[in-house]
Amino acid sequence: MSWFVRNENWRTYIRRYPITSLLMAINIIVFLFMTFGGGSTDFVTLIQYGAYFKPAILEGGEYFRFLTPIFIHIGWEHLLFNNFAILIFAPGLEIMLRKFRYLLLYLASGASGFILTFLFSGPEVIAAGASGSIFGIYGMYAYLARYRRDLMDTYSRQTILPILIFGVISTFVIPGISILGHIGGLVTGYSLGFFLVKRRPVYY
């Protein structure tokens, strides 16, 4: 069965994938607080809740802004699109990598995107979202499809490739998307495959 077919009910889903469920729940809770606390698209509210903002990092030493933006979304569409991607694509890696390595992949991929944005973008940029983490998930699948084909069924390998291609193309075509965030997450996810997954199949 494909890694990306979700036919569980919510109770089963939460029990099988507690970290993924928690990540989505945090996204929703933060979004609701922001919505009722000034609006998720409001500049001041975004800064208050920890969105990426270079001057705050440089002048205030607020390095937490490399991590907190992962859980902040700008508008309902942003939240729904990212949570849907997490809902469908993340569970397979939570099972395969186990909780700690999976969470490391998620946070490191998301943070790397904001670090790249910090290094190569101007001070006017405000950024937020889980896209870097999601592209890190895609990057890990790309690693598995290349080096650990034994861990993925044929359908999953065939499914992830067009999704990855579409994601990369849309990164450069759709306005307002953080190119550095997506590319940073993708490269980090792929690279972490060399450290989080054994290179050769292990037989018991």
PyMOL commands that place a pseudoatom at each C-alpha (Angstrom):
pseudoatom trace, name=CA, resn=MET, resi=1, chain=A, elem=C, hetatm=0, pos=[0.000, 0.000, 0.000]
pseudoatom trace, name=CA, resn=SER, resi=2, chain=A, elem=C, hetatm=0, pos=[1.182, 3.517, -0.791]
pseudoatom trace, name=CA, resn=TRP, resi=3, chain=A, elem=C, hetatm=0, pos=[2.657, 5.607, 1.998]
pseudoatom trace, name=CA, resn=PHE, resi=4, chain=A, elem=C, hetatm=0, pos=[0.393, 8.442, 0.888]
pseudoatom trace, name=CA, resn=VAL, resi=5, chain=A, elem=C, hetatm=0, pos=[-3.032, 6.766, 1.075]
pseudoatom trace, name=CA, resn=ARG, resi=6, chain=A, elem=C, hetatm=0, pos=[-4.814, 7.980, 4.193]
pseudoatom trace, name=CA, resn=ASN, resi=7, chain=A, elem=C, hetatm=0, pos=[-7.800, 5.818, 5.069]
pseudoatom trace, name=CA, resn=GLU, resi=8, chain=A, elem=C, hetatm=0, pos=[-7.566, 5.990, 8.877]
pseudoatom trace, name=CA, resn=ASN, resi=9, chain=A, elem=C, hetatm=0, pos=[-10.221, 7.632, 10.999]
pseudoatom trace, name=CA, resn=TRP, resi=10, chain=A, elem=C, hetatm=0, pos=[-9.062, 10.558, 13.126]
pseudoatom trace, name=CA, resn=ARG, resi=11, chain=A, elem=C, hetatm=0, pos=[-8.658, 8.537, 16.313]
pseudoatom trace, name=CA, resn=THR, resi=12, chain=A, elem=C, hetatm=0, pos=[-6.475, 5.969, 14.579]
pseudoatom trace, name=CA, resn=TYR, resi=13, chain=A, elem=C, hetatm=0, pos=[-4.504, 8.677, 12.794]
pseudoatom trace, name=CA, resn=ILE, resi=14, chain=A, elem=C, hetatm=0, pos=[-3.692, 10.479, 16.047]
pseudoatom trace, name=CA, resn=ARG, resi=15, chain=A, elem=C, hetatm=0, pos=[-2.684, 7.235, 17.746]
pseudoatom trace, name=CA, resn=ARG, resi=16, chain=A, elem=C, hetatm=0, pos=[-0.414, 6.127, 14.881]
pseudoatom trace, name=CA, resn=TYR, resi=17, chain=A, elem=C, hetatm=0, pos=[1.132, 9.511, 14.133]
pseudoatom trace, name=CA, resn=PRO, resi=18, chain=A, elem=C, hetatm=0, pos=[1.213, 11.514, 17.375]
pseudoatom trace, name=CA, resn=ILE, resi=19, chain=A, elem=C, hetatm=0, pos=[4.030, 13.877, 16.349]
pseudoatom trace, name=CA, resn=THR, resi=20, chain=A, elem=C, hetatm=0, pos=[2.432, 14.713, 13.009]
pseudoatom trace, name=CA, resn=SER, resi=21, chain=A, elem=C, hetatm=0, pos=[-0.908, 15.268, 14.737]
pseudoatom trace, name=CA, resn=LEU, resi=22, chain=A, elem=C, hetatm=0, pos=[0.743, 17.518, 17.319]
pseudoatom trace, name=CA, resn=LEU, resi=23, chain=A, elem=C, hetatm=0, pos=[2.487, 19.594, 14.637]
pseudoatom trace, name=CA, resn=MET, resi=24, chain=A, elem=C, hetatm=0, pos=[-0.780, 20.190, 12.786]
pseudoatom trace, name=CA, resn=ALA, resi=25, chain=A, elem=C, hetatm=0, pos=[-2.560, 21.013, 16.038]
pseudoatom trace, name=CA, resn=ILE, resi=26, chain=A, elem=C, hetatm=0, pos=[0.077, 23.613, 16.935]
pseudoatom trace, name=CA, resn=ASN, resi=27, chain=A, elem=C, hetatm=0, pos=[-0.314, 25.197, 13.496]
pseudoatom trace, name=CA, resn=ILE, resi=28, chain=A, elem=C, hetatm=0, pos=[-4.069, 25.484, 13.988]
pseudoatom trace, name=CA, resn=ILE, resi=29, chain=A, elem=C, hetatm=0, pos=[-3.899, 26.743, 17.572]
pseudoatom trace, name=CA, resn=VAL, resi=30, chain=A, elem=C, hetatm=0, pos=[-1.307, 29.406, 16.762]
pseudoatom trace, name=CA, resn=PHE, resi=31, chain=A, elem=C, hetatm=0, pos=[-3.343, 30.487, 13.748]
pseudoatom trace, name=CA, resn=LEU, resi=32, chain=A, elem=C, hetatm=0, pos=[-6.504, 30.854, 15.843]
pseudoatom trace, name=CA, resn=PHE, resi=33, chain=A, elem=C, hetatm=0, pos=[-4.692, 32.900, 18.469]
pseudoatom trace, name=CA, resn=MET, resi=34, chain=A, elem=C, hetatm=0, pos=[-3.324, 35.153, 15.756]
pseudoatom trace, name=CA, resn=THR, resi=35, chain=A, elem=C, hetatm=0, pos=[-6.685, 35.472, 14.019]
pseudoatom trace, name=CA, resn=PHE, resi=36, chain=A, elem=C, hetatm=0, pos=[-8.402, 36.666, 17.182]
pseudoatom trace, name=CA, resn=GLY, resi=37, chain=A, elem=C, hetatm=0, pos=[-5.378, 38.643, 18.339]
pseudoatom trace, name=CA, resn=GLY, resi=38, chain=A, elem=C, hetatm=0, pos=[-5.011, 40.966, 15.386]
pseudoatom trace, name=CA, resn=GLY, resi=39, chain=A, elem=C, hetatm=0, pos=[-5.117, 38.840, 12.246]
pseudoatom trace, name=CA, resn=SER, resi=40, chain=A, elem=C, hetatm=0, pos=[-2.733, 36.332, 10.694]
pseudoatom trace, name=CA, resn=THR, resi=41, chain=A, elem=C, hetatm=0, pos=[-1.903, 38.737, 7.864]
pseudoatom trace, name=CA, resn=ASP, resi=42, chain=A, elem=C, hetatm=0, pos=[-1.303, 41.733, 10.128]
pseudoatom trace, name=CA, resn=PHE, resi=43, chain=A, elem=C, hetatm=0, pos=[2.324, 42.913, 10.211]
pseudoatom trace, name=CA, resn=VAL, resi=44, chain=A, elem=C, hetatm=0, pos=[2.395, 43.680, 13.929]
pseudoatom trace, name=CA, resn=THR, resi=45, chain=A, elem=C, hetatm=0, pos=[0.672, 40.426, 14.878]
pseudoatom trace, name=CA, resn=LEU, resi=46, chain=A, elem=C, hetatm=0, pos=[3.085, 38.392, 12.770]
pseudoatom trace, name=CA, resn=ILE, resi=47, chain=A, elem=C, hetatm=0, pos=[6.072, 40.018, 14.475]
pseudoatom trace, name=CA, resn=GLN, resi=48, chain=A, elem=C, hetatm=0, pos=[4.528, 39.552, 17.923]
pseudoatom trace, name=CA, resn=TYR, resi=49, chain=A, elem=C, hetatm=0, pos=[3.960, 35.829, 17.362]
pseudoatom trace, name=CA, resn=GLY, resi=50, chain=A, elem=C, hetatm=0, pos=[7.485, 35.156, 16.129]
pseudoatom trace, name=CA, resn=ALA, resi=51, chain=A, elem=C, hetatm=0, pos=[7.468, 35.395, 12.336]
pseudoatom trace, name=CA, resn=TYR, resi=52, chain=A, elem=C, hetatm=0, pos=[10.830, 35.638, 10.604]
pseudoatom trace, name=CA, resn=PHE, resi=53, chain=A, elem=C, hetatm=0, pos=[12.014, 39.273, 10.558]
pseudoatom trace, name=CA, resn=LYS, resi=54, chain=A, elem=C, hetatm=0, pos=[15.691, 40.011, 9.986]
pseudoatom trace, name=CA, resn=PRO, resi=55, chain=A, elem=C, hetatm=0, pos=[15.939, 43.270, 11.979]
pseudoatom trace, name=CA, resn=ALA, resi=56, chain=A, elem=C, hetatm=0, pos=[14.533, 41.549, 15.067]
pseudoatom trace, name=CA, resn=ILE, resi=57, chain=A, elem=C, hetatm=0, pos=[17.234, 38.885, 14.786]
pseudoatom trace, name=CA, resn=LEU, resi=58, chain=A, elem=C, hetatm=0, pos=[20.085, 41.287, 14.094]
pseudoatom trace, name=CA, resn=GLU, resi=59, chain=A, elem=C, hetatm=0, pos=[19.127, 44.019, 16.539]
pseudoatom trace, name=CA, resn=GLY, resi=60, chain=A, elem=C, hetatm=0, pos=[17.316, 42.037, 19.206]
pseudoatom trace, name=CA, resn=GLY, resi=61, chain=A, elem=C, hetatm=0, pos=[19.175, 38.734, 19.063]
pseudoatom trace, name=CA, resn=GLU, resi=62, chain=A, elem=C, hetatm=0, pos=[15.842, 36.924, 18.604]
pseudoatom trace, name=CA, resn=TYR, resi=63, chain=A, elem=C, hetatm=0, pos=[17.281, 33.749, 17.105]
pseudoatom trace, name=CA, resn=PHE, resi=64, chain=A, elem=C, hetatm=0, pos=[14.139, 31.838, 18.027]
pseudoatom trace, name=CA, resn=ARG, resi=65, chain=A, elem=C, hetatm=0, pos=[12.719, 33.374, 14.840]
pseudoatom trace, name=CA, resn=PHE, resi=66, chain=A, elem=C, hetatm=0, pos=[14.478, 30.657, 12.857]
pseudoatom trace, name=CA, resn=LEU, resi=67, chain=A, elem=C, hetatm=0, pos=[12.127, 28.108, 14.483]
pseudoatom trace, name=CA, resn=THR, resi=68, chain=A, elem=C, hetatm=0, pos=[8.905, 29.830, 15.545]
pseudoatom trace, name=CA, resn=PRO, resi=69, chain=A, elem=C, hetatm=0, pos=[7.895, 30.826, 11.975]
pseudoatom trace, name=CA, resn=ILE, resi=70, chain=A, elem=C, hetatm=0, pos=[7.531, 27.132, 11.138]
pseudoatom trace, name=CA, resn=PHE, resi=71, chain=A, elem=C, hetatm=0, pos=[4.282, 27.154, 13.129]
pseudoatom trace, name=CA, resn=ILE, resi=72, chain=A, elem=C, hetatm=0, pos=[2.929, 30.471, 11.834]
pseudoatom trace, name=CA, resn=HIS, resi=73, chain=A, elem=C, hetatm=0, pos=[0.764, 30.801, 8.718]
pseudoatom trace, name=CA, resn=ILE, resi=74, chain=A, elem=C, hetatm=0, pos=[-0.346, 33.859, 6.814]
pseudoatom trace, name=CA, resn=GLY, resi=75, chain=A, elem=C, hetatm=0, pos=[-4.011, 33.449, 5.889]
pseudoatom trace, name=CA, resn=TRP, resi=76, chain=A, elem=C, hetatm=0, pos=[-6.384, 30.465, 5.833]
pseudoatom trace, name=CA, resn=GLU, resi=77, chain=A, elem=C, hetatm=0, pos=[-5.202, 29.211, 2.449]
pseudoatom trace, name=CA, resn=HIS, resi=78, chain=A, elem=C, hetatm=0, pos=[-1.620, 29.033, 3.662]
pseudoatom trace, name=CA, resn=LEU, resi=79, chain=A, elem=C, hetatm=0, pos=[-2.614, 27.077, 6.764]
pseudoatom trace, name=CA, resn=LEU, resi=80, chain=A, elem=C, hetatm=0, pos=[-4.915, 24.659, 4.950]
pseudoatom trace, name=CA, resn=PHE, resi=81, chain=A, elem=C, hetatm=0, pos=[-2.487, 23.938, 2.110]
pseudoatom trace, name=CA, resn=ASN, resi=82, chain=A, elem=C, hetatm=0, pos=[0.445, 23.237, 4.425]
pseudoatom trace, name=CA, resn=ASN, resi=83, chain=A, elem=C, hetatm=0, pos=[-1.556, 21.201, 6.928]
pseudoatom trace, name=CA, resn=PHE, resi=84, chain=A, elem=C, hetatm=0, pos=[-2.983, 19.119, 4.089]
pseudoatom trace, name=CA, resn=ALA, resi=85, chain=A, elem=C, hetatm=0, pos=[0.533, 18.362, 2.827]
pseudoatom trace, name=CA, resn=ILE, resi=86, chain=A, elem=C, hetatm=0, pos=[1.617, 17.390, 6.347]
pseudoatom trace, name=CA, resn=LEU, resi=87, chain=A, elem=C, hetatm=0, pos=[-1.501, 15.261, 6.812]
pseudoatom trace, name=CA, resn=ILE, resi=88, chain=A, elem=C, hetatm=0, pos=[-0.832, 13.238, 3.658]
pseudoatom trace, name=CA, resn=PHE, resi=89, chain=A, elem=C, hetatm=0, pos=[2.935, 13.038, 3.296]
pseudoatom trace, name=CA, resn=ALA, resi=90, chain=A, elem=C, hetatm=0, pos=[4.418, 13.211, 6.789]
pseudoatom trace, name=CA, resn=PRO, resi=91, chain=A, elem=C, hetatm=0, pos=[3.025, 10.041, 8.471]
pseudoatom trace, name=CA, resn=GLY, resi=92, chain=A, elem=C, hetatm=0, pos=[5.152, 7.602, 6.487]
pseudoatom trace, name=CA, resn=LEU, resi=93, chain=A, elem=C, hetatm=0, pos=[8.320, 9.269, 7.706]
pseudoatom trace, name=CA, resn=GLU, resi=94, chain=A, elem=C, hetatm=0, pos=[7.152, 9.375, 11.318]
pseudoatom trace, name=CA, resn=ILE, resi=95, chain=A, elem=C, hetatm=0, pos=[6.816, 5.598, 11.178]
pseudoatom trace, name=CA, resn=MET, resi=96, chain=A, elem=C, hetatm=0, pos=[10.023, 4.974, 9.259]
pseudoatom trace, name=CA, resn=LEU, resi=97, chain=A, elem=C, hetatm=0, pos=[12.330, 7.446, 11.038]
pseudoatom trace, name=CA, resn=ARG, resi=98, chain=A, elem=C, hetatm=0, pos=[10.669, 7.163, 14.450]
pseudoatom trace, name=CA, resn=LYS, resi=99, chain=A, elem=C, hetatm=0, pos=[9.711, 10.157, 16.535]
pseudoatom trace, name=CA, resn=PHE, resi=100, chain=A, elem=C, hetatm=0, pos=[13.009, 11.855, 17.400]
pseudoatom trace, name=CA, resn=ARG, resi=101, chain=A, elem=C, hetatm=0, pos=[14.641, 11.642, 13.959]
pseudoatom trace, name=CA, resn=TYR, resi=102, chain=A, elem=C, hetatm=0, pos=[11.389, 12.622, 12.286]
pseudoatom trace, name=CA, resn=LEU, resi=103, chain=A, elem=C, hetatm=0, pos=[11.012, 15.707, 14.476]
pseudoatom trace, name=CA, resn=LEU, resi=104, chain=A, elem=C, hetatm=0, pos=[14.660, 16.582, 13.851]
pseudoatom trace, name=CA, resn=LEU, resi=105, chain=A, elem=C, hetatm=0, pos=[14.043, 16.374, 10.092]
pseudoatom trace, name=CA, resn=TYR, resi=106, chain=A, elem=C, hetatm=0, pos=[10.956, 18.580, 10.358]
pseudoatom trace, name=CA, resn=LEU, resi=107, chain=A, elem=C, hetatm=0, pos=[12.503, 21.310, 12.510]
pseudoatom trace, name=CA, resn=ALA, resi=108, chain=A, elem=C, hetatm=0, pos=[15.929, 21.340, 10.838]
pseudoatom trace, name=CA, resn=SER, resi=109, chain=A, elem=C, hetatm=0, pos=[14.427, 21.584, 7.350]
pseudoatom trace, name=CA, resn=GLY, resi=110, chain=A, elem=C, hetatm=0, pos=[12.125, 24.413, 8.360]
pseudoatom trace, name=CA, resn=ALA, resi=111, chain=A, elem=C, hetatm=0, pos=[14.856, 26.316, 10.199]
pseudoatom trace, name=CA, resn=SER, resi=112, chain=A, elem=C, hetatm=0, pos=[17.338, 25.968, 7.335]
pseudoatom trace, name=CA, resn=GLY, resi=113, chain=A, elem=C, hetatm=0, pos=[14.925, 27.736, 5.015]
pseudoatom trace, name=CA, resn=PHE, resi=114, chain=A, elem=C, hetatm=0, pos=[14.702, 30.721, 7.331]
pseudoatom trace, name=CA, resn=ILE, resi=115, chain=A, elem=C, hetatm=0, pos=[18.469, 30.723, 7.866]
pseudoatom trace, name=CA, resn=LEU, resi=116, chain=A, elem=C, hetatm=0, pos=[18.988, 30.930, 4.096]
pseudoatom trace, name=CA, resn=THR, resi=117, chain=A, elem=C, hetatm=0, pos=[16.425, 33.724, 3.956]
pseudoatom trace, name=CA, resn=PHE, resi=118, chain=A, elem=C, hetatm=0, pos=[18.364, 35.510, 6.692]
pseudoatom trace, name=CA, resn=LEU, resi=119, chain=A, elem=C, hetatm=0, pos=[21.635, 35.161, 4.782]
pseudoatom trace, name=CA, resn=PHE, resi=120, chain=A, elem=C, hetatm=0, pos=[20.439, 36.166, 1.336]
pseudoatom trace, name=CA, resn=SER, resi=121, chain=A, elem=C, hetatm=0, pos=[17.358, 38.370, 1.747]
pseudoatom trace, name=CA, resn=GLY, resi=122, chain=A, elem=C, hetatm=0, pos=[16.902, 42.005, 2.660]
pseudoatom trace, name=CA, resn=PRO, resi=123, chain=A, elem=C, hetatm=0, pos=[15.664, 43.421, 5.990]
pseudoatom trace, name=CA, resn=GLU, resi=124, chain=A, elem=C, hetatm=0, pos=[12.161, 44.108, 4.671]
pseudoatom trace, name=CA, resn=VAL, resi=125, chain=A, elem=C, hetatm=0, pos=[11.202, 40.429, 4.361]
pseudoatom trace, name=CA, resn=ILE, resi=126, chain=A, elem=C, hetatm=0, pos=[8.639, 38.930, 6.735]
pseudoatom trace, name=CA, resn=ALA, resi=127, chain=A, elem=C, hetatm=0, pos=[8.235, 35.178, 6.341]
pseudoatom trace, name=CA, resn=ALA, resi=128, chain=A, elem=C, hetatm=0, pos=[6.405, 32.320, 8.007]
pseudoatom trace, name=CA, resn=GLY, resi=129, chain=A, elem=C, hetatm=0, pos=[5.060, 28.865, 7.301]
pseudoatom trace, name=CA, resn=ALA, resi=130, chain=A, elem=C, hetatm=0, pos=[5.835, 25.161, 7.376]
pseudoatom trace, name=CA, resn=SER, resi=131, chain=A, elem=C, hetatm=0, pos=[6.784, 24.980, 3.694]
pseudoatom trace, name=CA, resn=GLY, resi=132, chain=A, elem=C, hetatm=0, pos=[10.483, 24.514, 4.425]
pseudoatom trace, name=CA, resn=SER, resi=133, chain=A, elem=C, hetatm=0, pos=[9.659, 21.557, 6.666]
pseudoatom trace, name=CA, resn=ILE, resi=134, chain=A, elem=C, hetatm=0, pos=[7.333, 20.107, 4.039]
pseudoatom trace, name=CA, resn=PHE, resi=135, chain=A, elem=C, hetatm=0, pos=[10.020, 20.410, 1.388]
pseudoatom trace, name=CA, resn=GLY, resi=136, chain=A, elem=C, hetatm=0, pos=[12.365, 18.729, 3.840]
pseudoatom trace, name=CA, resn=ILE, resi=137, chain=A, elem=C, hetatm=0, pos=[9.907, 15.826, 3.901]
pseudoatom trace, name=CA, resn=TYR, resi=138, chain=A, elem=C, hetatm=0, pos=[9.937, 15.770, 0.096]
pseudoatom trace, name=CA, resn=GLY, resi=139, chain=A, elem=C, hetatm=0, pos=[13.731, 15.838, 0.165]
pseudoatom trace, name=CA, resn=MET, resi=140, chain=A, elem=C, hetatm=0, pos=[13.847, 12.848, 2.484]
pseudoatom trace, name=CA, resn=TYR, resi=141, chain=A, elem=C, hetatm=0, pos=[11.535, 10.926, 0.163]
pseudoatom trace, name=CA, resn=ALA, resi=142, chain=A, elem=C, hetatm=0, pos=[13.821, 11.834, -2.739]
pseudoatom trace, name=CA, resn=TYR, resi=143, chain=A, elem=C, hetatm=0, pos=[16.729, 10.384, -0.779]
pseudoatom trace, name=CA, resn=LEU, resi=144, chain=A, elem=C, hetatm=0, pos=[14.797, 7.193, -0.050]
pseudoatom trace, name=CA, resn=ALA, resi=145, chain=A, elem=C, hetatm=0, pos=[13.743, 6.836, -3.678]
pseudoatom trace, name=CA, resn=ARG, resi=146, chain=A, elem=C, hetatm=0, pos=[17.397, 7.158, -4.705]
pseudoatom trace, name=CA, resn=TYR, resi=147, chain=A, elem=C, hetatm=0, pos=[19.239, 5.162, -2.055]
pseudoatom trace, name=CA, resn=ARG, resi=148, chain=A, elem=C, hetatm=0, pos=[16.683, 3.052, -0.165]
pseudoatom trace, name=CA, resn=ARG, resi=149, chain=A, elem=C, hetatm=0, pos=[14.199, 1.861, -2.745]
pseudoatom trace, name=CA, resn=ASP, resi=150, chain=A, elem=C, hetatm=0, pos=[13.579, -1.166, -0.544]
pseudoatom trace, name=CA, resn=LEU, resi=151, chain=A, elem=C, hetatm=0, pos=[11.819, 1.066, 1.980]
pseudoatom trace, name=CA, resn=MET, resi=152, chain=A, elem=C, hetatm=0, pos=[9.297, 2.529, -0.481]
pseudoatom trace, name=CA, resn=ASP, resi=153, chain=A, elem=C, hetatm=0, pos=[6.741, 0.755, -2.617]
pseudoatom trace, name=CA, resn=THR, resi=154, chain=A, elem=C, hetatm=0, pos=[6.733, 1.408, -6.354]
pseudoatom trace, name=CA, resn=TYR, resi=155, chain=A, elem=C, hetatm=0, pos=[3.539, 3.479, -6.272]
pseudoatom trace, name=CA, resn=SER, resi=156, chain=A, elem=C, hetatm=0, pos=[4.928, 5.810, -3.584]
pseudoatom trace, name=CA, resn=ARG, resi=157, chain=A, elem=C, hetatm=0, pos=[8.155, 6.335, -5.514]
pseudoatom trace, name=CA, resn=GLN, resi=158, chain=A, elem=C, hetatm=0, pos=[6.198, 7.108, -8.673]
pseudoatom trace, name=CA, resn=THR, resi=159, chain=A, elem=C, hetatm=0, pos=[3.885, 9.467, -6.774]
pseudoatom trace, name=CA, resn=ILE, resi=160, chain=A, elem=C, hetatm=0, pos=[6.506, 11.557, -5.005]
pseudoatom trace, name=CA, resn=LEU, resi=161, chain=A, elem=C, hetatm=0, pos=[8.501, 12.450, -8.140]
pseudoatom trace, name=CA, resn=PRO, resi=162, chain=A, elem=C, hetatm=0, pos=[5.790, 14.508, -9.933]
pseudoatom trace, name=CA, resn=ILE, resi=163, chain=A, elem=C, hetatm=0, pos=[4.808, 16.122, -6.623]
pseudoatom trace, name=CA, resn=LEU, resi=164, chain=A, elem=C, hetatm=0, pos=[8.412, 17.138, -6.068]
pseudoatom trace, name=CA, resn=ILE, resi=165, chain=A, elem=C, hetatm=0, pos=[8.737, 18.484, -9.615]
pseudoatom trace, name=CA, resn=PHE, resi=166, chain=A, elem=C, hetatm=0, pos=[5.486, 20.428, -9.278]
pseudoatom trace, name=CA, resn=GLY, resi=167, chain=A, elem=C, hetatm=0, pos=[6.609, 21.824, -5.934]
pseudoatom trace, name=CA, resn=VAL, resi=168, chain=A, elem=C, hetatm=0, pos=[9.920, 23.048, -7.304]
pseudoatom trace, name=CA, resn=ILE, resi=169, chain=A, elem=C, hetatm=0, pos=[8.318, 24.605, -10.409]
pseudoatom trace, name=CA, resn=SER, resi=170, chain=A, elem=C, hetatm=0, pos=[5.603, 26.332, -8.367]
pseudoatom trace, name=CA, resn=THR, resi=171, chain=A, elem=C, hetatm=0, pos=[8.286, 27.722, -6.070]
pseudoatom trace, name=CA, resn=PHE, resi=172, chain=A, elem=C, hetatm=0, pos=[9.662, 29.775, -8.943]
pseudoatom trace, name=CA, resn=VAL, resi=173, chain=A, elem=C, hetatm=0, pos=[6.335, 30.558, -10.638]
pseudoatom trace, name=CA, resn=ILE, resi=174, chain=A, elem=C, hetatm=0, pos=[3.841, 31.472, -7.905]
pseudoatom trace, name=CA, resn=PRO, resi=175, chain=A, elem=C, hetatm=0, pos=[4.354, 34.990, -6.467]
pseudoatom trace, name=CA, resn=GLY, resi=176, chain=A, elem=C, hetatm=0, pos=[4.970, 35.401, -2.753]
pseudoatom trace, name=CA, resn=ILE, resi=177, chain=A, elem=C, hetatm=0, pos=[6.575, 32.000, -2.199]
pseudoatom trace, name=CA, resn=SER, resi=178, chain=A, elem=C, hetatm=0, pos=[9.902, 31.888, -0.374]
pseudoatom trace, name=CA, resn=ILE, resi=179, chain=A, elem=C, hetatm=0, pos=[12.283, 30.348, -2.900]
pseudoatom trace, name=CA, resn=LEU, resi=180, chain=A, elem=C, hetatm=0, pos=[15.088, 30.199, -0.352]
pseudoatom trace, name=CA, resn=GLY, resi=181, chain=A, elem=C, hetatm=0, pos=[12.786, 28.612, 2.229]
pseudoatom trace, name=CA, resn=HIS, resi=182, chain=A, elem=C, hetatm=0, pos=[11.679, 25.851, -0.125]
pseudoatom trace, name=CA, resn=ILE, resi=183, chain=A, elem=C, hetatm=0, pos=[15.121, 25.123, -1.547]
pseudoatom trace, name=CA, resn=GLY, resi=184, chain=A, elem=C, hetatm=0, pos=[16.717, 25.210, 1.900]
pseudoatom trace, name=CA, resn=GLY, resi=185, chain=A, elem=C, hetatm=0, pos=[14.188, 22.727, 3.237]
pseudoatom trace, name=CA, resn=LEU, resi=186, chain=A, elem=C, hetatm=0, pos=[14.509, 20.437, 0.214]
pseudoatom trace, name=CA, resn=VAL, resi=187, chain=A, elem=C, hetatm=0, pos=[18.311, 20.299, 0.319]
pseudoatom trace, name=CA, resn=THR, resi=188, chain=A, elem=C, hetatm=0, pos=[18.339, 19.816, 4.091]
pseudoatom trace, name=CA, resn=GLY, resi=189, chain=A, elem=C, hetatm=0, pos=[15.799, 16.989, 3.958]
pseudoatom trace, name=CA, resn=TYR, resi=190, chain=A, elem=C, hetatm=0, pos=[17.727, 15.202, 1.239]
pseudoatom trace, name=CA, resn=SER, resi=191, chain=A, elem=C, hetatm=0, pos=[21.057, 15.694, 3.024]
pseudoatom trace, name=CA, resn=LEU, resi=192, chain=A, elem=C, hetatm=0, pos=[19.714, 14.455, 6.353]
pseudoatom trace, name=CA, resn=GLY, resi=193, chain=A, elem=C, hetatm=0, pos=[18.892, 11.178, 4.658]
pseudoatom trace, name=CA, resn=PHE, resi=194, chain=A, elem=C, hetatm=0, pos=[22.607, 10.353, 4.774]
pseudoatom trace, name=CA, resn=PHE, resi=195, chain=A, elem=C, hetatm=0, pos=[22.592, 10.746, 8.564]
pseudoatom trace, name=CA, resn=LEU, resi=196, chain=A, elem=C, hetatm=0, pos=[19.123, 9.624, 9.629]
pseudoatom trace, name=CA, resn=VAL, resi=197, chain=A, elem=C, hetatm=0, pos=[18.714, 6.555, 7.397]
pseudoatom trace, name=CA, resn=LYS, resi=198, chain=A, elem=C, hetatm=0, pos=[21.077, 3.630, 7.018]
pseudoatom trace, name=CA, resn=ARG, resi=199, chain=A, elem=C, hetatm=0, pos=[22.575, 3.643, 3.525]
pseudoatom trace, name=CA, resn=ARG, resi=200, chain=A, elem=C, hetatm=0, pos=[22.253, -0.091, 2.883]
pseudoatom trace, name=CA, resn=PRO, resi=201, chain=A, elem=C, hetatm=0, pos=[19.273, -2.355, 3.644]
pseudoatom trace, name=CA, resn=VAL, resi=202, chain=A, elem=C, hetatm=0, pos=[19.537, -4.239, 6.914]
pseudoatom trace, name=CA, resn=TYR, resi=203, chain=A, elem=C, hetatm=0, pos=[18.178, -7.778, 7.004]
pseudoatom trace, name=CA, resn=TYR, resi=204, chain=A, elem=C, hetatm=0, pos=[17.119, -9.552, 10.167]
for i in range(1, 204): cmd.bond("trace and resi %d" % i, "trace and resi %d" % (i + 1))
show_as sticks, trace
zoom trace
